[in-house]
């Protein structure tokens, strides 16, 4: 079993920054991708950013140039650095680990961008 624990969400003013973390534990293996998704009220969950075990990344168009995903394989942790935050970034952010067979989700962390 794999557990994902997210942290770093909160309330921030427009233009501000936050850094999300997601630590994985359990039977992870060595080849897995990790990603961040978000779900705003009344909307579907969408991919924000993802990173492969080799370090390749991809981003949603709406966050390119503002968000950066990274990972520390020694700590089994993925990060999402979010800069120049906008009110439309407000959502619950979820971490996802995609293994060779199964995928796992974190519990989510709320990010609110408001003045």
DSSP file (Angstrom, degrees, kcal/mol; ACC not computed):
  #  RESIDUE AA STRUCTURE BP1 BP2  ACC     N-H-->O    O-->H-N    N-H-->O    O-->H-N    TCO  KAPPA ALPHA  PHI   PSI    X-CA   Y-CA   Z-CA
    1    1 A X              0   0    0      0, 0.0    26,-1.6     0, 0.0     2,-0.4   0.000 360.0 360.0 360.0 146.9    0.0    0.0    0.0
    2    2 A X  E     -A   26   0A   0     24,-0.2     2,-0.4    25,-0.1    24,-0.2  -0.941 360.0-161.7-118.5 136.4    1.1    3.5   -0.8
    3    3 A X  E     -A   25   0A   0     22,-2.6    22,-2.2    -2,-0.4     2,-0.5  -0.951   1.2-163.9-117.7 138.6    0.3    6.6    1.3
    4    4 A X  E     -A   24   0A   0     -2,-0.4     2,-0.5   101,-0.3   103,-0.5  -0.986   2.9-169.2-121.8 127.2    0.6   10.2    0.0
    5    5 A X  E     -A   23   0A   0     18,-2.3    18,-2.5    -2,-0.5     2,-0.3  -0.963   7.4-163.0-121.2 118.0    0.6   13.1    2.4
    6    6 A X  E     +A   22   0A   0     -2,-0.5     2,-0.3    16,-0.2    16,-0.2  -0.651  14.0 165.3 -97.9 153.4    0.3   16.6    1.0
    7    7 A X  E     +A   21   0A   0     14,-2.1    14,-2.7    -2,-0.3   102,-0.1  -0.974  39.4  68.8-155.8 164.8    1.1   19.9    2.7
    8    8 A X        +     0   0    0     -2,-0.3    11,-0.4     1,-0.3    14,-0.0   0.347  60.2 130.8 107.4  -5.5    1.7   23.6    1.9
    9    9 A X        +     0   0    0     12,-0.1     2,-0.3     9,-0.1    -1,-0.3  -0.173  24.0 115.3 -72.5 173.3   -1.7   24.8    0.9
   10   10 A X  E     -d  111   0B   0    100,-1.0   102,-2.8    99,-0.1     2,-0.5  -0.987  62.1 -46.2 160.5-165.4   -3.3   27.9    2.3
   11   11 A X  E     +d  112   0B   0     -2,-0.3     2,-0.3   100,-0.2   102,-0.2  -0.863  53.1 168.2-103.1 131.4   -4.6   31.4    1.6
   12   12 A X  E     -d  113   0B   0    100,-2.6   102,-2.2    -2,-0.5     2,-0.1  -0.983  33.3-112.5-142.0 151.4   -2.5   33.8   -0.4
   13   13 A X    >   -     0   0    0     -2,-0.3     3,-2.3   100,-0.2    72,-0.2  -0.450  51.6 -81.8 -77.4 154.8   -3.1   37.1   -2.1
   14   14 A X  T 3  S+     0   0    0      1,-0.3    72,-0.2    -2,-0.1    -1,-0.1  -0.320 121.1  28.3 -55.2 137.2   -3.1   37.4   -5.9
   15   15 A X  T 3  S+     0   0    0     70,-3.2    69,-0.6     1,-0.3    -1,-0.3   0.278 100.1 117.8  90.8 -10.4    0.5   37.6   -7.2
   16   16 A X    <   -     0   0    0     -3,-2.3    69,-2.4    69,-0.2     2,-0.3  -0.080  56.5-123.1 -81.7-176.0    1.8   35.6   -4.2
   17   17 A X        -     0   0    0     66,-0.2     2,-0.3    67,-0.2    66,-0.2  -0.927  20.6-179.7-132.1 152.8    3.5   32.2   -4.0
   18   18 A X  E     - B   0  82A   0     64,-2.1    64,-3.3    -2,-0.3     2,-0.5  -0.976  15.9-146.7-144.1 155.0    3.0   28.9   -2.4
   19   19 A X  E     - B   0  81A   0    -11,-0.4     2,-0.3    -2,-0.3    62,-0.2  -0.977  13.6-159.8-126.9 119.0    4.9   25.6   -2.4
   20   20 A X  E     - B   0  80A   0     60,-2.6    60,-2.3    -2,-0.5     2,-0.3  -0.721   5.8-164.1 -95.0 146.3    3.1   22.3   -2.1
   21   21 A X  E     -AB   7  79A   0    -14,-2.7   -14,-2.1    -2,-0.3     2,-0.4  -0.957   8.4-170.1-127.8 149.3    4.8   19.1   -1.0
   22   22 A X  E     -AB   6  78A   0     56,-1.9    56,-2.3    -2,-0.3     2,-0.5  -0.924   7.2-164.2-141.3 113.5    3.7   15.5   -1.4
   23   23 A X  E     -AB   5  77A   0    -18,-2.5   -18,-2.3    -2,-0.4     2,-0.4  -0.857   7.3-155.6-102.5 129.1    5.6   12.8    0.5
   24   24 A X  E     +A    4   0A   0     52,-2.9     2,-0.3    -2,-0.5   -20,-0.2  -0.810  15.8 172.3-103.8 142.7    5.0    9.2   -0.6
   25   25 A X  E     +A    3   0A   0    -22,-2.2   -22,-2.6    -2,-0.4     2,-0.3  -0.956  36.4  44.6-142.9 162.1    5.6    6.1    1.7
   26   26 A X  E    S-A    2   0A   0     -2,-0.3     2,-1.9   -24,-0.2     3,-0.3  -0.739 107.6  -8.4 106.2-155.6    4.9    2.4    1.4
   27   27 A X  S    S+     0   0    0    -26,-1.6   -25,-0.1    -2,-0.3    -2,-0.1  -0.545  77.3 147.2 -82.8  79.1    5.6    0.0   -1.4
   28   28 A X        -     0   0    0     -2,-1.9    -1,-0.2     1,-0.2     3,-0.2   0.869  34.6-156.2 -87.1 -39.3    6.5    2.6   -4.0
   29   29 A X        -     0   0    0     -3,-0.3    -1,-0.2     1,-0.2     3,-0.1  -0.416  33.5 -84.3  82.3-170.4    9.0    0.9   -6.2
   30   30 A X  S    S+     0   0    0      1,-0.2     2,-0.6    -2,-0.1    -1,-0.2   0.541 106.8  64.0-114.9 -10.2   11.6    2.8   -8.2
   31   31 A X        +     0   0    0     -3,-0.2     2,-0.3     2,-0.0    69,-0.2  -0.888  66.2 123.8-122.5 103.2    9.7    3.7  -11.4
   32   32 A X        -     0   0    0     -2,-0.6     2,-0.3    67,-0.1    67,-0.2  -0.994  46.6-134.2-155.0 148.9    6.7    6.0  -10.9
   33   33 A X  E     -E   98   0B   0     65,-2.2    65,-3.0    -2,-0.3     2,-0.4  -0.722  19.7-157.5 -98.8 155.4    5.4    9.3  -12.2
   34   34 A X  E     +EF  97  51B   0     17,-2.6    17,-3.0    -2,-0.3     2,-0.3  -0.973  14.3 172.5-133.2 150.1    4.0   11.9   -9.9
   35   35 A X  E     -EF  96  50B   0     61,-2.4    61,-2.6    -2,-0.4     2,-0.4  -0.975  27.7-127.7-152.2 164.2    1.7   14.7  -10.6
   36   36 A X  E     +EF  95  49B   0     13,-3.2    12,-3.0    -2,-0.3    13,-1.7  -0.970  26.2 178.8-117.0 132.7   -0.5   17.5   -9.2
   37   37 A X  E     -EF  94  47B   0     57,-3.0    57,-2.9    -2,-0.4     2,-0.3  -0.821   9.1-156.3-122.1 164.0   -4.1   17.9  -10.1
   38   38 A X  E     -EF  93  46B   0      8,-2.4     8,-2.8    -2,-0.3     2,-0.4  -0.993   7.3-162.9-143.5 153.5   -6.7   20.4   -9.0
   39   39 A X  E     -E   92   0B   0     53,-2.1    53,-2.2    -2,-0.3     2,-0.2  -0.949   7.4-163.3-138.9 116.1  -10.4   20.6   -8.7
   40   40 A X    >   -     0   0    0      4,-0.4     3,-2.3    -2,-0.4    51,-0.1  -0.603  45.9 -75.1 -91.1 158.0  -12.3   23.8   -8.3
   41   41 A X  T 3  S+     0   0    0      1,-0.3    -1,-0.1    -2,-0.2     3,-0.1  -0.274 119.0   6.9 -55.2 130.1  -15.9   23.9   -7.1
   42   42 A X  T 3  S+     0   0    0      1,-0.3     2,-0.3    -3,-0.1    -1,-0.3   0.509 113.3 100.3  77.3   3.9  -18.3   22.8   -9.8
   43   43 A X  S <  S-     0   0    0     -3,-2.3    -1,-0.3     1,-0.0     2,-0.1  -0.797  75.3-102.4-120.9 163.3  -15.5   21.8  -12.1
   44   44 A X        -     0   0    0     -2,-0.3    -4,-0.4     1,-0.1     2,-0.2  -0.444  45.5 -94.9 -78.2 155.2  -13.8   18.5  -13.1
   45   45 A X        -     0   0    0     -6,-0.2     2,-0.3    -2,-0.1    -6,-0.2  -0.509  50.2-167.9 -68.2 135.8  -10.4   17.6  -11.7
   46   46 A X  E     -F   38   0B   0     -8,-2.8    -8,-2.4    -2,-0.2     2,-0.3  -0.932  25.0-104.0-131.1 152.9   -7.6   18.6  -14.1
   47   47 A X  E     +F   37   0B   0     -2,-0.3   -10,-0.3   -10,-0.2     3,-0.1  -0.548  32.1 175.0 -72.4 133.8   -3.9   18.0  -14.5
   48   48 A X  E     -     0   0B   0    -12,-3.0    12,-2.5     1,-0.4     2,-0.3   0.800  64.5 -23.3-101.5 -52.4   -1.7   20.8  -13.4
   49   49 A X  E     -FG  36  59B   0    -13,-1.7   -13,-3.2    10,-0.2    -1,-0.4  -0.984  56.2-166.6-160.1 151.9    1.7   19.3  -13.7
   50   50 A X  E     -FG  35  58B   0      8,-2.2     8,-1.8    -2,-0.3     2,-0.4  -0.978   3.0-163.3-143.5 155.0    3.4   16.0  -13.9
   51   51 A X  E     -FG  34  57B   0    -17,-3.0   -17,-2.6    -2,-0.3     6,-0.2  -0.996  14.4-139.3-142.3 133.7    6.9   14.6  -13.7
   52   52 A X    >   -     0   0    0      4,-2.4     3,-1.3    -2,-0.4   -19,-0.2  -0.268  35.4 -99.5 -83.9 173.8    8.3   11.2  -14.7
   53   53 A X  T 3  S+     0   0    0      1,-0.3    -1,-0.1     2,-0.1   -20,-0.1   0.776 126.1  53.0 -64.0 -24.8   10.8    9.1  -12.9
   54   54 A X  T 3  S-     0   0    0      2,-0.1    -1,-0.3   -23,-0.0   -21,-0.1   0.500 123.4-103.8 -89.0  -4.5   13.4   10.4  -15.3
   55   55 A X    <   +     0   0    0     -3,-1.3     2,-0.2     1,-0.3    -2,-0.1   0.477  68.7 146.6  99.4   1.8   12.5   14.0  -14.6
   56   56 A X        -     0   0    0     -5,-0.0    -4,-2.4     1,-0.0     2,-0.3  -0.513  30.3-161.1 -72.0 141.3   10.5   14.9  -17.7
   57   57 A X  E     -G   51   0B   0     -6,-0.2     2,-0.3    -2,-0.2    -6,-0.2  -0.861  18.1-174.2-124.9 155.5    7.8   17.4  -17.0
   58   58 A X  E     -G   50   0B   0     -8,-1.8    -8,-2.2    -2,-0.3     2,-0.3  -0.987  10.0-163.9-145.6 151.5    4.6   18.6  -18.5
   59   59 A X  E     -G   49   0B   0     -2,-0.3   -10,-0.2   -10,-0.2     2,-0.2  -0.921  27.8-104.6-132.9 151.9    2.3   21.4  -17.5
   60   60 A X    >>  -     0   0    0    -12,-2.5     3,-1.7    -2,-0.3     4,-1.0  -0.518  38.3-119.0 -67.4 145.7   -1.2   22.7  -18.2
   61   61 A X  T 34 S+     0   0    0      1,-0.3     3,-0.5     2,-0.2    -1,-0.1   0.841 111.0  63.6 -57.3 -33.2   -1.2   25.7  -20.5
   62   62 A X  T 34 S+     0   0    0      1,-0.2    -1,-0.3     3,-0.0   -14,-0.0   0.664 111.2  34.9 -69.0 -16.0   -2.8   27.8  -17.7
   63   63 A X  T X> S+     0   0    0     -3,-1.7     3,-2.4   -15,-0.2     4,-2.3   0.465  81.9 127.4-117.6  -4.3    0.2   27.4  -15.4
   64   64 A X  T 3< S+     0   0    0     -4,-1.0     4,-0.1    -3,-0.5    -3,-0.0  -0.299  81.2  16.1 -57.9 133.9    3.2   27.3  -17.8
   65   65 A X  T 34 S+     0   0    0      2,-0.4    -1,-0.3     1,-0.1     3,-0.1   0.268 125.9  59.2  86.3 -12.0    5.7   29.9  -16.7
   66   66 A X  T <4 S+     0   0    0     -3,-2.4    17,-1.9     1,-0.2     2,-0.3   0.715  98.2  51.6-114.7 -36.2    4.2   30.2  -13.3
   67   67 A X  E  <  -C   82   0A   0     -4,-2.3    -2,-0.4    15,-0.2     2,-0.4  -0.794  59.2-166.4-108.2 147.6    4.4   26.8  -11.7
   68   68 A X  E     -C   81   0A   0     13,-2.4    13,-3.0    -2,-0.3     2,-0.4  -0.988   4.9-158.1-134.1 125.6    7.3   24.4  -11.4
   69   69 A X  E     +C   80   0A   0     -2,-0.4     2,-0.3    11,-0.2    11,-0.2  -0.821  21.1 162.5-100.1 141.6    7.1   20.7  -10.5
   70   70 A X  E     -C   79   0A   0      9,-1.7     9,-3.1    -2,-0.4     2,-0.3  -0.951  19.4-149.4-148.9 166.7   10.1   18.9   -9.1
   71   71 A X  E     -C   78   0A   0     -2,-0.3     2,-0.6     7,-0.2     7,-0.2  -0.994  12.2-151.4-143.9 150.3   10.9   15.8   -7.2
   72   72 A X  E >>> -C   77   0A   0      5,-3.0     5,-1.9    -2,-0.3     3,-0.9  -0.926  12.6-170.0-118.2 100.7   13.4   14.4   -4.7
   73   73 A X  T 345S+     0   0    0     -2,-0.6     3,-0.4     1,-0.3    -1,-0.1   0.819  84.2  60.2 -65.0 -31.0   13.7   10.7   -5.3
   74   74 A X  T 345S+     0   0    0      1,-0.2    -1,-0.3    -3,-0.1    -2,-0.0   0.823 116.0  34.0 -65.2 -29.4   15.7   10.2   -2.1
   75   75 A X  T <45S-     0   0    0     -3,-0.9   -51,-0.3     2,-0.2    -1,-0.2   0.402 103.8-128.1-104.3   0.4   12.8   11.5   -0.1
   76   76 A X  T  <5 +     0   0    0     -4,-0.7   -52,-2.9    -3,-0.4     2,-0.4   0.917  65.3 136.8  51.4  45.6   10.0   10.2   -2.4
   77   77 A X  E   < -BC  23  72A   0     -5,-1.9    -5,-3.0   -54,-0.2     2,-0.4  -0.961  42.5-160.8-129.3 140.0    8.7   13.7   -2.5
   78   78 A X  E     -BC  22  71A   0    -56,-2.3   -56,-1.9    -2,-0.4     2,-0.3  -0.934  12.0-159.4-118.2 145.2    7.3   15.8   -5.2
   79   79 A X  E     -BC  21  70A   0     -9,-3.1    -9,-1.7    -2,-0.4     2,-0.4  -0.870  11.8-159.1-122.3 153.8    6.9   19.6   -5.0
   80   80 A X  E     -BC  20  69A   0    -60,-2.3   -60,-2.6    -2,-0.3     2,-0.6  -0.904   9.0-162.1-132.6 107.1    4.9   22.2   -6.8
   81   81 A X  E     -BC  19  68A   0    -13,-3.0   -13,-2.4    -2,-0.4     2,-0.6  -0.796  11.4-166.4 -87.5 120.1    6.2   25.7   -6.7
   82   82 A X  E     +BC  18  67A   0    -64,-3.3   -64,-2.1    -2,-0.6     2,-0.3  -0.935  10.4 174.8-115.7 116.4    3.4   28.1   -7.5
   83   83 A X        +     0   0    0    -17,-1.9   -66,-0.2    -2,-0.6   -67,-0.2  -0.749  59.1  21.8-115.8 163.8    4.3   31.7   -8.3
   84   84 A X  S    S-     0   0    0    -69,-0.6    -1,-0.2    -2,-0.3   -67,-0.2   0.908  84.6-159.4  47.6  50.7    2.2   34.7   -9.6
   85   85 A X        -     0   0    0    -69,-2.4   -70,-3.2    -3,-0.2     2,-0.3  -0.274   7.6-158.1 -66.2 145.7   -0.9   33.0   -8.2
   86   86 A X    >   -     0   0    0    -72,-0.2     3,-2.2   -71,-0.1     4,-0.2  -0.831  31.5-109.7-120.0 157.1   -4.3   34.1   -9.6
   87   87 A X  G >  S+     0   0    0     -2,-0.3     3,-1.8     1,-0.3    26,-0.4   0.846 117.6  63.3 -55.4 -32.9   -7.8   33.8   -8.2
   88   88 A X  G 3  S+     0   0    0      1,-0.3    -1,-0.3   -48,-0.0   -48,-0.0   0.557  88.8  69.6 -72.7  -4.9   -8.6   31.2  -10.8
   89   89 A X  G <  S+     0   0    0     -3,-2.2    -1,-0.3    24,-0.1     2,-0.2   0.525  71.0 120.2 -83.3  -6.7   -5.9   29.0   -9.3
   90   90 A X    <   +     0   0    0     -3,-1.8     2,-0.3    -4,-0.2    22,-0.2  -0.408  40.7 105.4 -61.7 126.3   -8.2   28.5   -6.3
   91   91 A X  E    S- H   0 111B   0     20,-2.1    20,-2.8    -2,-0.2     2,-0.6  -0.967  76.3 -78.4-179.4 171.7   -8.9   24.8   -5.9
   92   92 A X  E     -EH  39 110B   0    -53,-2.2   -53,-2.1    -2,-0.3     2,-0.5  -0.875  48.1-146.4 -89.3 127.4   -8.2   21.7   -3.9
   93   93 A X  E     -EH  38 109B   0     16,-3.1    16,-2.2    -2,-0.6     2,-0.4  -0.838  14.0-165.1-102.3 130.5   -4.9   20.4   -5.1
   94   94 A X  E     -E   37   0B   0    -57,-2.9   -57,-3.0    -2,-0.5     2,-0.4  -0.909  12.3-141.2-117.9 140.8   -4.3   16.6   -5.2
   95   95 A X  E     -E   36   0B   0     -2,-0.4    11,-2.4   -59,-0.2     2,-0.4  -0.794  19.5-166.4 -95.0 141.5   -1.1   14.7   -5.5
   96   96 A X  E     -EI  35 105B   0    -61,-2.6   -61,-2.4    -2,-0.4     2,-0.5  -0.997  10.5-161.0-132.8 134.1   -1.1   11.5   -7.6
   97   97 A X  E     -EI  34 104B   0      7,-2.4     7,-2.5    -2,-0.4     2,-0.7  -0.965   7.9-161.9-111.7 126.2    1.5    8.7   -7.9
   98   98 A X  E     -EI  33 103B   0    -65,-3.0   -65,-2.2    -2,-0.5     5,-0.2  -0.916  14.1-178.4-111.5 108.7    1.3    6.5  -11.0
   99   99 A X        -     0   0    0      3,-2.9   -67,-0.1    -2,-0.7   -70,-0.1  -0.135  46.7 -86.1 -91.2-168.3    3.1    3.2  -10.6
  100  100 A X  S    S+     0   0    0    -69,-0.2     3,-0.1     1,-0.1   -68,-0.1   0.756 122.4   7.0 -72.8 -23.8    3.6    0.4  -13.0
  101  101 A X  S    S+     0   0    0      1,-0.3     2,-0.3     0, 0.0    -1,-0.1   0.696 127.6  33.5-122.9 -47.0    0.3   -1.2  -12.1
  102  102 A X        -     0   0    0      2,-0.0    -3,-2.9     0, 0.0     2,-0.3  -0.724  58.8-144.3-118.2 161.3   -1.7    1.1   -9.7
  103  103 A X  E     -I   98   0B   0     -2,-0.3     2,-0.3    -5,-0.2    -5,-0.2  -0.918  14.2-160.5-121.9 152.5   -2.2    4.8   -9.1
  104  104 A X  E     -I   97   0B   0     -7,-2.5    -7,-2.4    -2,-0.3     2,-0.4  -0.970   2.5-151.5-135.9 148.7   -2.7    6.5   -5.7
  105  105 A X  E     -I   96   0B   0     -2,-0.3  -101,-0.3    -9,-0.2    -9,-0.2  -0.901  12.1-132.1-119.4 147.7   -4.2    9.8   -4.7
  106  106 A X        -     0   0    0    -11,-2.4  -101,-0.1    -2,-0.4     3,-0.1  -0.289  33.9-103.7 -82.0 179.3   -3.5   12.1   -1.7
  107  107 A X        -     0   0    0   -103,-0.5   -13,-0.1     1,-0.1  -102,-0.1   0.637  62.1-114.2 -83.6 -14.5   -6.2   13.6    0.4
  108  108 A X        -     0   0    0    -13,-0.1     2,-0.4     1,-0.1   -14,-0.2   0.128  18.3-129.7  96.5 148.6   -5.9   17.0   -1.2
  109  109 A X  E     - H   0  93B   0    -16,-2.2   -16,-3.1  -102,-0.1     2,-0.3  -0.999  22.9-120.7-136.6 134.5   -4.9   20.4    0.1
  110  110 A X  E     - H   0  92B   0     -2,-0.4  -100,-1.0   -18,-0.2     2,-0.5  -0.555  23.1-171.6 -80.6 131.7   -6.8   23.7   -0.3
  111  111 A X  E     -dH  10  91B   0    -20,-2.8   -20,-2.1    -2,-0.3     2,-0.5  -0.990   5.5-176.1-119.6 122.5   -5.3   26.6   -2.1
  112  112 A X  E     -d   11   0B   0   -102,-2.8  -100,-2.6    -2,-0.5     2,-0.6  -0.978   9.0-167.9-123.1 124.2   -7.2   29.9   -2.0
  113  113 A X  E     +d   12   0B   0     -2,-0.5     2,-0.3   -26,-0.4  -100,-0.2  -0.932  33.0 134.6-112.7 111.2   -6.1   32.9   -3.9
  114  114 A X              0   0    0   -102,-2.2    -2,-0.1    -2,-0.6   -28,-0.0  -0.997 360.0 360.0-157.2 148.2   -8.0   36.0   -2.8
  115  115 A X              0   0    0     -2,-0.3  -102,-0.1  -102,-0.2    -1,-0.1   0.418 360.0 360.0 -93.1 360.0   -7.5   39.6   -1.8
